[in-house]
């Protein structure tokens, strides 16, 4: 099956709302298909940099600045994930006959191969990557596996490289899910905790967006330990494979499709169809540290099993190989260097308190941690509790727009006065990194785990992580 970009878009006026990562590869294929491109973005042409220059080379009409959303008219509009689908200007354009869509929406509607879609508040990137790697190792050799979505690479421009026997592992954000009409074949929800509440109208809308991934999927993979996931699973029409950080009661699983969880020293799969439990491989074979990564493996194995129905012994071989060789996603507990006995870790992807709690739980040594960033209107009491209850947090360096909010939460948390934690405030990011490094002794870990998004100071978490690495490598 071939997606004919030219047949759909030649001679059409196509609007790209936002000149970001998801729309630039799309701009290229639309230009080649003969579309008339209009790009609307708040940024100036200078701020758009190379992307702006390339769009101008394609002959795109650039509508930039404060009034970029006025008088939208065209045949198609591709919305970047950061724009709400219910913006009045978009609804008005839709009433005028413009088809409002997004790169991910159109991909899911037209892809020829099955998609494993992964969403959740934490752990999406690692889990989605693990799914792709296990699928690659599982084979057959003729199957190509594509990794993309919110994890970094858009997918629509690659759709004609895909065949029915291939597979896609796609990370999906709540922003992307709000307006999808066609679900992935296998829908994975890792967890649901407060996040992006500066963008969503509230927690109810955030949950509703995550739940859209389940509507019409063939199979679901859900977190038994998460109360929201449990509720969603009980109302799901598709068969559910559950995952957990501990064994799931057999009486519960007998009425479900199955489950994956650690039992004793082994990652274990329970097949409700046969009523048999299968030990896949030992948990200490997982290269990535931490209980959260054990959970990520359980999730990925459940998703691959839900997609392929592979024999447990075959699945075990593929998953075991990945467990022993995969060193992690960039910016996720990435060891930058060891200097004078201090290990420096870049975990810039940690954009919520629960991510940071998982990151610190993976360490038993003394930790000097850097937190703070863009304000998503989420509560920081859980972060304060995790920092104080850990027992090995020696220094907390706060920075960015949320510095004072996190400081207040820490000072109000019971136990802080007796915790011995040194609390430092450094508004400038570079100063914060130097302060954390300067407080460390041999045997310590210096950890960038912001518990916040990056947009107060950086274009994305990757840029924040890269700057951290640059600073550390210059010490």
PyMOL commands that set and color helices and strands:
alter all, ss='L'
color gray80, all
select helices_A, chain A and resi 5-9+21-32+45-57+88-95+103-110+124-138+156-161+174-177+203-214+227-234+250-253+283-285+291-308+312-325+353-361+381-390+403-412+429-439+461-473
alter helices_A, ss='H'
color red, helices_A
select strands_A, chain A and resi 13-17+36-41+61-64+76-79+99-101+114-119+145-149+167-171+186-189+219-223+239-244+258-263+266-271+276-282+334-339+342-346+367-371+393-398+422-425+445-448
alter strands_A, ss='S'
color yellow, strands_A
deselect
rebuild
show_as cartoon
